[in-house]
Amino acid sequence: MNTPEYPFNNSYIEVDREVLRNNARYLQANLNEGVRTMAVVKADAYGHGAAEVCRTVGRFYDRFAVANVTEAVELRKSGVTHPILVFGVPTSRMAKAYKEFDLTAVISANDHFELLEPGTTCHVEIDTGMGRLGMSVNRLEELRDKVDAFSGGEKKLHIEGIMTHFATADEKDTRYIEHQKEQIGRLRSVFNNVLPVHAANSAASLAHPDTHFDMVRHGIALYGYDPSPDPGTGLHPAMKWKSSVAQCKKIRKGESISYGATWQAPEDGYYAVVPAGYADGYRRNLSGMMPVLIEGNWYRQVGRVTMDYVMIWLGKDAHEPGTEVLLMGGERNHAGLWAEAMDTIPYEICCGIHPKVPRKMV
Ligand SMILES: *Cc1c(COP(=O)(O)O)cnc(C)c1O
């Protein structure tokens, strides 16, 4: 019997440092000499715990990126000293925070130049086809003049890079990314290659080496899910979601389990009640779909997922209360497989585990 690390929590996330580091090594082995690296740790490092992820992979990455100033300030307060890029839209309300916490802003609209405090470090974002943030790729000359104007004088900003984002780097059909690459080519020539350019997310970094330019941005791949159209085997999920048996109950053939009485025992046996449910991010849509691992054996989750519990059919095996249950993160139930079962992407699964579930590095 395995005693959980957190005796008063129903379930917890374990993140394996060595797996994260191996993923970082694997991702960096295929970069050209001199390409810099940014680890994307937004959304609490895709649910893995941002401060600890930064601590763990800091020596592999030059920079970190987050979604907003709040996330960045939290990282600074936890002692992260790397440059931190904030992808989100700057507002005048937060302009001072960029300087106070030494954060790198992303200028994604014309008025951001004026709004940021002089001396703020920033990157300029250009929309080459993503259709989200960034200034139009059709007005590059105008933008270059603006960048020039703000690179000196009283309102001088410290503009140190240009970024853009791909919409389809994870798809087999490469026509759209080829179109974006052309736009980036234009962008680089208009800016005369003086400012470093970064564009590649995980999928582009893996599948399109010609998009590495001056820096790559690794998110999902660092956490162990290969988003490229032709996934390799070099990345491994860093996250395991564990709980333990709360009760082990006898059930007779034909008796049912959980709301809706949708599942009946095929024979006399046992089932485990495990304290994790949709309030923790165990999605109800997955009712009856994902297996769990208990003491080296795979068992079916059966019946509806409830708010605080799932039930596991054990057949003839009885498992003591307190026995560890691997809900997610094994070879048959990692977040990539959850995502397939739910017709979504592993990003959403990892981010969807409730923040109340403790994260622990091992
Ligand atoms: C989230 C994000 C990334 C990381 O994407 P992955 O697919 O997780 O590697 C990179 N760049 C931007 C702008 C992002 O928002």
The ligand as an SDF file (V2000), in Angstrom:
LIG
                    3D

 15 15  0  0  0  0  0  0  0  0999 V2000
    0.7070   29.2860  -26.1440 C   0  0  0  0  0  0  0  0  0  0  0  0
    1.6080   29.9120  -27.1390 C   0  0  0  0  0  0  0  0  0  0  0  0
    2.7680   29.2660  -27.5710 C   0  0  0  0  0  0  0  0  0  0  0  0
    3.0980   27.8440  -27.1940 C   0  0  0  0  0  0  0  0  0  0  0  0
    2.3770   26.9710  -28.0240 O   0  0  0  0  0  0  0  0  0  0  0  0
    2.6020   25.3800  -27.9250 P   0  0  0  0  0  0  0  0  0  0  0  0
    1.7760   24.8690  -29.0310 O   0  0  0  0  0  0  0  0  0  0  0  0
    2.0960   24.9810  -26.5880 O   0  0  0  0  0  0  0  0  0  0  0  0
    4.0570   25.1420  -28.0760 O   0  0  0  0  0  0  0  0  0  0  0  0
    3.6320   29.9610  -28.3890 C   0  0  0  0  0  0  0  0  0  0  0  0
    3.3560   31.2120  -28.7800 N   0  0  0  0  0  0  0  0  0  0  0  0
    2.2360   31.8580  -28.4080 C   0  0  0  0  0  0  0  0  0  0  0  0
    1.9920   33.2380  -28.8850 C   0  0  0  0  0  0  0  0  0  0  0  0
    1.3230   31.2290  -27.5850 C   0  0  0  0  0  0  0  0  0  0  0  0
    0.2010   31.8700  -27.2260 O   0  0  0  0  0  0  0  0  0  0  0  0
  1  2  1  0
  2  3  1  0
  2 14  2  0
  3  4  1  0
  3 10  2  0
  4  5  1  0
  5  6  1  0
  6  7  2  0
  6  8  1  0
  6  9  1  0
 10 11  1  0
 11 12  2  0
 12 13  1  0
 12 14  1  0
 14 15  1  0
M  END
$$$$
